[in-house]
């Protein structure tokens, strides 16, 4: 059974940073496409970032240069480092793989 457990969200001021973590069980992250997606209130799911098995990464334009996805294969954990956060980044962030997502972690950017 695949399980994804996100953590690291919270309330942060504009310009601040957060690091999200996704602890994964039931699948080996180094051989999978691991994604972060987010959903703001009243909006659809938005794919924020992906890391592929070969280490290549993808970022939506709005987060390029501010967010960084990474993984720790030994811990089977995926991270999303988020810097220079903006109010528009406010959303529930989900870790996703193979059509399965975790429960999400809330990120709120507000002064």
C-alpha positions as CSV (number, residue, x, y, z in Angstrom):
1,X,0.0,0.0,0.0
2,X,1.3,3.4,-1.0
3,X,1.3,6.0,1.7
4,X,2.3,9.6,1.4
5,X,2.6,11.8,4.5
6,X,3.2,15.5,4.1
7,X,4.5,17.9,6.7
8,X,6.1,21.2,7.1
9,X,3.3,23.6,6.2
10,X,2.3,26.6,8.3
11,X,1.8,30.3,8.4
12,X,4.6,32.5,7.0
13,X,5.0,36.1,6.1
14,X,5.6,37.2,2.5
15,X,9.2,36.7,1.6
16,X,9.6,33.8,4.1
17,X,10.5,30.2,3.6
18,X,9.2,26.8,4.3
19,X,10.4,23.3,3.6
20,X,7.7,20.7,3.0
21,X,8.5,17.0,3.5
22,X,6.7,13.9,2.1
23,X,7.5,10.6,3.8
24,X,6.7,7.8,1.4
25,X,6.1,4.1,2.0
26,X,5.0,1.4,-0.4
27,X,7.0,2.8,-3.4
28,X,10.6,3.5,-4.0
29,X,10.9,7.2,-4.8
30,X,14.1,6.9,-6.7
31,X,12.3,4.8,-9.4
32,X,9.1,7.0,-9.4
33,X,8.0,10.3,-10.6
34,X,7.3,12.3,-7.4
35,X,5.2,15.4,-7.6
36,X,4.0,18.3,-5.5
37,X,0.7,19.8,-6.4
38,X,-1.3,22.5,-4.6
39,X,-4.9,23.6,-4.4
40,X,-6.0,27.0,-3.3
41,X,-9.6,27.6,-2.1
42,X,-12.0,27.5,-4.9
43,X,-9.4,26.6,-7.5
44,X,-8.4,23.4,-9.2
45,X,-5.3,21.3,-8.5
46,X,-2.1,22.8,-9.9
47,X,1.1,20.8,-10.5
48,X,3.9,22.7,-8.9
49,X,6.9,20.6,-9.3
50,X,8.1,17.1,-10.2
51,X,11.2,15.1,-9.9
52,X,11.8,12.2,-12.2
53,X,13.6,8.9,-11.6
54,X,16.6,10.3,-13.6
55,X,16.8,13.3,-11.3
56,X,15.4,15.8,-13.8
57,X,13.0,18.3,-12.4
58,X,10.0,20.4,-13.5
59,X,8.6,23.6,-12.1
60,X,5.6,25.6,-13.0
61,X,6.6,29.0,-14.2
62,X,5.2,30.9,-11.2
63,X,7.6,29.1,-8.8
64,X,10.8,28.9,-10.9
65,X,13.8,30.3,-9.1
66,X,11.9,30.2,-5.7
67,X,11.1,26.5,-5.1
68,X,13.4,23.5,-5.2
69,X,12.3,19.9,-5.2
70,X,14.7,17.2,-3.9
71,X,14.7,13.7,-2.5
72,X,16.6,11.6,0.0
73,X,16.5,8.1,-1.3
74,X,17.8,6.7,2.0
75,X,14.9,8.2,3.8
76,X,12.5,7.6,0.9
77,X,11.4,11.2,1.4
78,X,10.7,14.1,-1.0
79,X,11.1,17.7,-0.1
80,X,10.0,21.0,-1.5
81,X,12.0,24.0,-0.4
82,X,9.9,27.1,-0.8
83,X,11.6,30.5,-0.7
84,X,10.4,34.1,-1.3
85,X,6.9,33.0,-0.6
86,X,4.0,35.1,-1.9
87,X,0.4,35.3,-0.8
88,X,-0.5,33.6,-4.1
89,X,1.4,30.5,-2.9
90,X,-1.3,30.0,-0.2
91,X,-2.8,26.6,-0.8
92,X,-2.9,23.0,0.5
93,X,0.1,21.2,-0.8
94,X,0.0,17.6,-1.8
95,X,2.6,15.0,-2.5
96,X,1.5,12.8,-5.4
97,X,2.8,9.6,-7.1
98,X,1.1,7.0,-9.2
99,X,-2.2,8.7,-8.9
100,X,-2.1,8.7,-5.2
101,X,-1.8,11.7,-3.0
102,X,-1.4,12.3,0.7
103,X,-3.6,14.2,3.1
104,X,-1.9,17.5,2.3
105,X,-0.3,20.2,4.4
106,X,-1.6,23.8,4.5
107,X,0.7,26.7,3.5
108,X,-0.6,30.2,4.3
109,X,1.4,33.2,3.3
110,X,0.1,36.3,4.9
111,X,1.3,39.4,6.9
